[in-house]
Amino acid sequence: MRMPAEWAPHERTIVCWPAREAMWQERFADAKAEHAAVVNAIAAFEPVTLAVDPAQEAEARAAVRGDVDVVAIPLDDSWARDSGPIFVTGDGSRAGVHFGFNAWGEKFSPYDRDAAFGVRVLEHLGEERVDAGDLILEGGSIAVDGEGTLITTEQCLLHPSRNPALSREQIEARLREALGVERVVWLGLGLVEDDDTDGHVDNICAWIEPGKVLLQTVADEADPNYEHCRENARRLADAGVEVVELDVLPRLDGDGPPTVVPYVNYYVANGALIVPVTGAETDADALALLQRLYPGREAVPVSGTTLALGGGGVHCITQQVPAA
């Protein structure tokens, strides 16, 4: 059993509806609107299972359209990539691996309902469950090529708030066991602005095909991410991975902490790429690049502004269920 690449055919996508009003505050309505836009964009290409906290069920049903199965499941937050199951397939079988979840190092509480989300959504879908709860692992911290190679960051997987009792070698062994990978490529740091998740890889790197990735870099040497990006490019090259660089990183203006909206945080659906945009002049070029890199898939732009202000992006709120 192995975790397939994201571009492998999907049976459906899992998304969670925003639930933590105290976190979104005055942006709660905007967060719901952006989640609905992502769901509706995906539903034009494949079915969606939308998990909704019971208190939000009626509102969510009214906001989505198309092939969307709305199911009431208690939630704390809406980052399905991190709290949901990660699916593995093989020999015509499929199972959801349920890892431990501690709200990105216990940054947000409560999180007990999100920690149980994987079990509950697998029960709803009637899927086999593989329990890997002894390892704290968020889906946004890993990226696989479907042929045995996994990319992650030292910043996240070796962070003391995740699995302090495990060594790098022990973590690699658990990834091989749970996800069927054979090789782990360690990048260094994620984006400087990514405080909430401690450097998730899905903000900086995505597989295009086996042996080839799209890497977030920056052109300006004064950018605080510049050296980190160059180091990540060097590590990928040393690992024999071909790198396509995307050196544009849109920033949001505001009085709060620095916020970026990486185009790399896109979701690969059946026949489509769902891409976060901000209305910046660079959107068109980024969409055109992605269209070229994934021939046969339509690059579909959706607003990623509020998601970024909440600490994530399109990829962060989606989790694929591969075809068995």
N, C-alpha and C positions, 0 to 999 in steps of 0.2 A: 504494500500500500504506500502510495507516494502522493504528496501534494502537487496537483497539476499547476501548470502556469496559468496566469489569469486569462490569457487569450484562448485557452482550451474551451470548447463549447460548454455553456452553462445550462443548467436546468432552470435556475432562477437566481435572483439576488435578494439578500436579506438587508433590510434597512430598519432602523429604529427612529421613532418620532421623538422630537424634543420633549423632555420631561422635567428638567431641573430649572424651573423658572428663576430661582435665586441666582443661578449662574448667568443666565442670559439677560436677566433684568429687563431694561427697556428695549432690548433687542429680541425679546421672546417671540413676538409676532413675526419679525423678519426671519428669525431662525426657522420657524415653521414654514414660512413661504419658501425659503431656499431648500429645505428638505423636500417639500412637495414638488418643487421644480425638478430636483434630482430624481425623485421617484417617477414622475411623469415622463421624464426624458428616457429613463431606463425601460419603463413599461412599453414604450413604443418599439422595443427590440426584444424584450424577454419578460417573463413573469416576475413580479416582485412580491415578496412576503414582507409586509410592513407591520412590525411589532409596535404596539401603542399602549402606553400606560392606560388602564381603564378610564381614568378621569379625562383623557384626551381623545377617546375613541370616536365620538360623533364628529368632532372637529376635523380629525384626520380623514375620516371617510368622505367628508364633504370636499376636501382639498385635493384628493387624488383621483386619477381617471385611468382607464385602460385595465390591463390584466394585473390587478393589484389585490392580493389577499390580505385584508386587514385583520390582525389577530390581537386580542387584548392580552398583554403580558406585563406584569409589574416591572417598571423600569426606574432607574435613577437618572440615567443620562442617555445620550443618543449615538454613541460612537460604536456602531455594530462591528466595525473592523477589529476593535480591540477587545470587546467583551463577548463577542459571538464565537461560535465554533469555527475551527479551521478544518476544511474537508480534505480527506485523502481518498484516493481511488485505486483500484487494481483488480484485475481478473473479474471485471464486471460488477464489483462490489464498491460500496461507498460508505464512509463513516465520518462523523464529525468528531474531531479531537477537541476535548474540553479542557483548556488550560486554566491555571489559576489566574485570577484577576484581582488586583489590589488598588485600582484607581490611580495608576501611574505613580506608584510609590506612596499611596495614601494621601494624595494631594486634595482629594475631594471626598466628602462623606455626607450621607451614608453611601455605601456602594454594594451592600449585600444583595440587593435585587439584581444589579448588573452582574455580580459574581455568579448568580444563579441563572442568568439569561441563557447561556449556552445550553444548559440542561433543559430548560423550558422550551426553547425554540426547537430543539431536536425532538423533544416529545411531540410537539405540535406537528412537525413535519414527518414524524414516524421514522426517523433516521437512527441508525445504530450509533452509539456513543462510545468513544474511547476516552477513558478518564486519564488526563495528564495533569491533574490539579496540583501535583507536587512542584510543578515548574510555573512560575509567574511569567507569562508571555502575552504580549499584545500583538495582534495581527499586523498592525502598522509598523512593527519593529523588524519585520522580515520581508524579503521578496525572493521568490524562487523562479527558476527557469523551466521547471517541470521535468528536467533531465538530471536532477541530482545536485544542483548548485544553489546555495542559499546565500544571500547578501544581507548583512545586518551592520549595526554600528556598535563599537565598543562602548560608546557613551551610554547607550540604553541597556543592552543586555548585560553589561558588566557593572551597571549602576548598583550601588549598595542597597538601594531601596527595592530591588527586584529579587535577586537570589543570592544574598550575601554569603551563604554557606557553600555555594557551588563555584568551582574554578572554571576558567574558560574551557578547559578540556571536558569537564563534566557537563557543561551546558551544551557543547557541541555533540556529545554523546547522546544527550536527551533529544536534541533536534533530529539527529539521525534516526533514533528509535521511533519518535512520534510522527515525524513528517516524511520519513523515507529519503532524506537527503544524504549525499555522500561527501560533499565538500562545503565548508563555510568560508566565505570571503568576508573578512572583517574590515569595514571602513572605520574611520576614526570618529569624527564628530559630525553631528547633524547641523542644522541651521542654528545660528546664535539666537535667533528669535524664538526657537522652539523650546521654551521653558517647560511647558506643561507635560510633554511626553519624553523629555530628556533625549532629544535627537532621533526621532523615528526616521527610519530609512525611507518611508514612502513620501517624505517631503523633499528628498534629494536624489533618489535613484529608482528607476523602473526598468524592468527587462523589456526589450523590444522583441527579441528572439533569443534562442539559446546562444550564448557567447557574446551578446551585444546588449548594451544598456543605454538609456538616456540618463545623463547625469546633470544635476543642477550645479551650475557654476556661476560666477559673477565676473564681469569684465573689469570692473573698477578695483584697482589694487588697494584703494582706501576702504573698500567695503569690509566690514568685520568678518564676513564669511570667506574672504578671498583665499587666505592660506589654508583653511580647512578644506575648501573645494579642491585646491591644487593637490593637497595630500590625498584626498579621496581618489582623484584621477590617477595619481601615481600608484596607489594600491591596486586599483582595478587593472591598470596596465601590467603591473607585476604579476597579477593573477591570470593574465592572458585573456582578459575580457575587453572586447572592443568598446570604445566609449564614443558616444555622440554627445557633445556638450550643448546645453541650453543655458546661455550666459545672461539671460534676462530674468530678473526676479522682481515682480511688481510689489511696490510698497504702498501701504495705506496711510494717508495723512490723518492725524488726530492727536489728541492730547494724552492718550494712553500709552502703554508700552509699545515699542516698535513692532509692527505687524506686517508680515509678507504673505503673498498669495502665490505659492509656487505652482506653476503649470504642471509640474511633474506629479502633483497629487491628483492625477486623473484616474478614472475607472475604465477598465476595458470590459465592455459588455459585448453580447453577441452582435456583431456587425457595427459596433459603434465605440467611440471613445467619449466619455462624459467628462468635459474639461472645465475646471474652474477659471473664470475670467473676472475682470474688474471694470471693464470699459476702457482700459488703457490702450494707447496707440499700439502697443506691442501684442495685443490679443490676436490680431489677424495673422501676424507672422508666426506666432506660436501655434495657432490652429493649423496653418498651412504646413508647418514642419511635422506636426503629429500626423496629419493626413498622409504625408509622404512616407513616414516611418511605418505606418500601419496600413498598407494598401488593402482596399476592400472594406475598410471601416470608415464610417462617417464621424468626423470630429464635431461633436455637439456641444456648444458653449452653454454653460449655466453660471449664474452668479455665485461667486465663492467668497464674497466680501464678509458677510455675517458669519459664515462658517469659520473663516480665518480669525475673526475677532473672538470667536468662541474657542479657538485653539486647534482647529483642524481644517479639513477640506473634503472634497467629494470622495476621495478614496477612503477617508477615515470613517465615513458614515455608511459604507457599503461592504458587503461580504458575499462573495460568489459561492453558489452551490453548483459545483461542476456536474456535468452529465455523468452518470455512472458508467 
